[in-house]
Amino acid sequence: MGHATDIPVTEHATDTHGVTLVNFGLFDLLGLQLSPRIRDLSKITLYRAGSRAQAEADFPHTGPLLTRKLNTDLIAEHYDDLLRLAASLKFGHATASLLVGKLSASGRQNALAAALKEYGALRRTIYAARYLADPAYRRKISRQLNKGESLHALKRDLLYAHEGTVRAQHLEQQTEQAWCLTLVTNSVVAWTTEYYGLAVDSMRATGRRVDDEVLAHISPAHSENINFFGSIDVDIEGELAQLGPTGYRPLRVRDTLF
């Protein structure tokens, strides 16, 4: 919520730490898909809507795994309040961090928090079934997380001053440092993406096969060609003289690319 981009975000992949009932409930109420990579799937409690006997009769193989019964009456009783809660998040009347923190810490005596956790248990059970049954979906989540982790690694390398610690005392200065990191990161990603495209065009022009499906697995956060340290003097005229007619530096062609 509140991301500074025009890209419509419909799904969020996260690691095992994101597997909470509150998160699953809020994401679904907001019309979004939470897609965590579940490390210990066997330790997750799965819920059923009816009795144990009915679940085992309807689903002989999976019914015994549904060990807890949902409190559907509690969900129905507070469903309008759950929708109001989601609307408060969607329209910015409350911050996600505040609501998630308070709802996660609330005990069973808070009826709204209990209803949200029951709804989250329902959504997490459905997600666990899909996660287990669909290997392609699991690979998709892993690819998304690997790309995100590569971007975080690039940011850690770029923010080497003070070992990555933000030491500014005022919010404005902290924000400036964060935006500077974002600007430098986006510059590296944009530069790498442009030259990835040139390299792919060059390879295809020589008859090499480069499938779009393969390119979808490549992260633009490549940084082996970036000098992170030291003072860098740039000979602007000399650099401009090296540019080809298209405005790019010539590619380094290796004898063996694979």
C-alpha positions, 0 to 999 in steps of 0.5 A, spaced: 500 500 500 502 507 498 508 505 493 510 510 489 509 507 482 504 507 477 504 499 476 498 496 479 500 491 484 496 485 485 500 480 488 506 480 493 511 474 494 514 474 501 518 469 505 516 464 510 516 470 515 510 473 511 505 467 513 501 470 518 493 469 519 492 477 519 496 478 513 492 473 509 486 475 511 487 483 510 490 481 503 484 477 501 479 483 503 483 488 499 483 484 493 490 482 493 494 475 493 499 474 498 504 469 495 509 466 501 514 461 500 512 456 505 518 453 508 515 448 513 508 447 510 507 440 514 507 445 521 501 449 518 494 448 521 489 447 516 482 448 517 475 445 515 468 448 515 464 443 517 465 437 522 471 432 522 467 426 520 464 430 514 471 433 512 474 426 512 468 423 508 468 428 503 476 428 502 479 421 504 486 423 503 486 430 505 480 430 510 485 428 516 489 434 515 484 439 516 485 438 524 481 445 526 474 447 525 473 454 523 469 459 527 464 461 520 459 464 525 464 469 528 467 471 521 459 472 518 458 476 525 464 481 523 464 481 516 462 488 515 467 490 520 472 487 516 470 490 510 471 497 513 477 495 516 480 494 509 477 500 506 481 504 512 487 501 509 485 502 502 484 509 502 489 511 507 485 512 513 490 508 517 497 505 516 498 498 514 504 497 519 499 500 525 493 496 524 497 489 522 501 490 529 495 491 533 491 486 530 497 481 530 498 482 538 491 482 540 488 476 544 482 472 543 478 477 547 478 482 541 472 480 537 474 483 530 482 481 531 479 474 532 474 474 526 480 477 522 484 471 524 479 466 523 478 469 516 486 469 515 486 461 517 481 460 511 485 463 506 491 460 508 488 453 508 486 455 501 493 457 499 496 452 502 492 447 498 494 451 492 501 451 494 502 444 495 498 442 488 501 446 483 509 446 482 509 451 477 506 456 482 511 454 487 517 456 482 514 462 480 514 464 487 521 462 488 523 466 482 520 473 484 523 472 491 530 471 488 529 477 484 527 481 490 533 478 494 538 480 488 535 487 488 536 488 496 543 485 495 545 491 490 542 496 495 546 493 500 552 494 496 551 501 494 549 503 501 556 501 504 557 508 508 556 506 515 555 499 513 548 501 511 546 504 517 542 511 516 544 515 521 541 522 520 537 524 526 531 528 522 526 525 517 527 529 512 534 527 512 533 520 512 528 521 506 533 524 502 538 518 503 533 513 502 531 517 495 538 517 493 539 510 494 533 509 490 536 513 485 542 510 484 539 503 484 534 505 479 540 508 475 544 501 475 538 497 474 536 501 468 543 501 465 543 494 466 537 493 462 538 497 456 545 493 455 541 486 456 537 488 451 542 490 446 546 483 448 540 479 446 539 483 440 546 482 438 545 474 439 539 474 436 542 477 430 547 472 429 542 466 429 543 465 437 536 462 440 534 466 446 527 465 448 523 470 452 521 465 457 529 464 459 529 472 459 523 472 464 528 469 469 534 474 469 534 479 474 536 486 472 540 487 479 546 485 476 552 488 479 559 485 477 560 491 472 559 496 478 565 499 481 562 501 488 568 504 492 573 509 491 573 516 487 571 515 480 574 521 475 570 521 469 573 523 462 566 525 459 569 527 452 573 520 452 567 517 454 562 520 449 568 518 443 567 511 445 559 511 444 557 508 437 552 511 432 546 508 436 549 512 443 551 506 446 558 503 448 560 497 444 558 490 447 564 486 449 563 480 445 566 473 448 568 467 444 564 463 448 557 466 451 555 459 454 
